[in-house]
Amino acid sequence: MNTESKSERDFSTIVTFSSALGFGAILTLSQALRVSKLAITAITFHLSIWTAIAFLIGFNSAFAYLRFLFTCGDKTPRFFRRGGLMVLGVMTAGAILYPFRSIQVDKFAERFEGVAAALCFIAIGLVLIWRIVLTAELEEQRQEAEEHNLLQGGRAVDKTL
């Protein structure tokens, strides 16, 4: 057993557990959150058996999905990868919208403005992360091509600006 394989497994376990805990916590908080109908600033938490059930559903769904992806890797069917991601996305949207169940209809516009702004910031962050990962992959490919070229007896060409 090589150390890289073990460290990759450990990393995937940490990512799986932390993501599942976070997803369970999001569903738990959205279930326990109550917004008062009388005052817009009155927010309370009501813990019940449904709070625990929400955590278990969130934790288990994210854990099972991520564990399967990390275990099977590229052998995971494309439909399962996209379908599971879609299910988690719908659950996240439900978690965001569920606390609005007790708000009066005339207060929806104010709440949706805040949610829309938060979603825009999240989307911008995800796009930036995606661009960083893409840049890192391209840099890695460039370095591998350069190393391959050196092994073949060619000379390295510096393509930096």
N, C-alpha and C positions, 0 to 999 in steps of 0.2 A: 504494500500500500504506500504510494508516494505521498509526500506532504502536501503537494499542490492539490491533489484530489481530495484529501481530507479537509484542507482549508476551504476549498470551494464548497464542500458539503456543509461545513460549519457555517460559512457565510450564508448559504441558501437557507439553512435552518434559522439563523438569526433574522434574516429578511422575512421569512415566512411567518415566524412567531410575532415579530413586531408589527408587520402589516396586518395580521389577523387580529392582534390586540387593538390596534388603532381602529380597524373597521368595526370591531365589536363595540368599542367605546363610542364611536360615532352613532351607531344605531341605538346604543343604550341612552346616550344623552338626548337624542332626538325623541325617544319614547318618553323619557322622564320629564322633559321640558314642558312646562305649561305657561302660556301667556294669558294674563288676565284679560277678560273681555271688557272690563271697566276702564282700566288704565293701561296705556300702551307700554309703560315702563315696568309694570309688575310682572316679573318672571320668577317662577318657582319651579322646584323639582319635586315630583311625586314618585317615590320608589314603590314598585309593586312587583308582583310575580311576572308581569309583562316586561318589566325592565330587564330581569334576568333572562327571560326568553329572547328578547331582542339581542342581548349580548351573545347568547349562545348561537343564535342564527347567524349573526354577523361574523363572529369568530370562526365558526365551523365552515361557513361557506367560503370565506377568504382563505382559510388554512387549507381546506381540501383542494381548492382550485390552484393555489400557488404551489403546494406540495406536489401535486400531479404534474404541473408544468416543470418544476425544477427536477423532478425525478426522471421524467420521460424525455425532457429536452426537445430536440428536433423531431423526435418520433411522435410527438403529440399531434393528433389530427388538427388540421387548420380550423375546422368547424368548432371543435371544442375550445380552442384558444380564443377565437373571436366570440363564440357564443357565451363562454364563461365571462369574458371581459364585458360583454353587453349586459349580462345578468348583474354583475357587480356594479356596473354603471347605473342601471335602473334602480338597484337597491340604494345607491348613493343619492340619486335624485329623490327617491322617496324619503330618505333620511333628511335631506335638506328641506323638502316641502312638508313633511309630516308635522312639525311644530306649528304650522300655519292653520291647523285644523280648528283651533279655538279663537281665531282672530275674526273680527267682524269684516264683512266684505268691503266696507269703505276704507279699511286700513291696509288692504292688500297692496295697493300701489306703493305705499311707503316701505313696506317690508320687501317687496320685490326689487325695489331700487337698490337696497343694500345687498340682497342676494346676487343681483346682476353684477354689481361692482365687485363683489368677492369672487364670483365665477370668472370674471374678466382677468383679475389678478392671478387666479389659479391657472387659467389658460395661458397667460403670458409666461408664467413660471415654467409650465410644462413645455412650451415651445422653446424656451431658452435651454432647458435641460436636453431636449431632443437635439437641438443644434450643437450643443457641446458634445454629446455622444457621437453624433454624426461626424463632427470635426475630428474627434479622437480616433474614430474608426478609419477615416481617410488618412490621418497621420500614421497610424499603425500600418496600413497597407503600403504607404509610401516608404516607410522604413523597411518593411519586409522586402519590397521590390529592390530597394537599394542594397540590402544585405545579400539578396539573391544575385544581384548584378555583380557584387564584389566577389562572391563565391565562384561565379562563372568566369572571372578574370577580367571583367570590365572595370572601368574606373567610376567612382562615385561622382554624381553630378549634383551640385547644390542648387536647389530650385527655390530657395528662399528669396524674398524680396529685399 
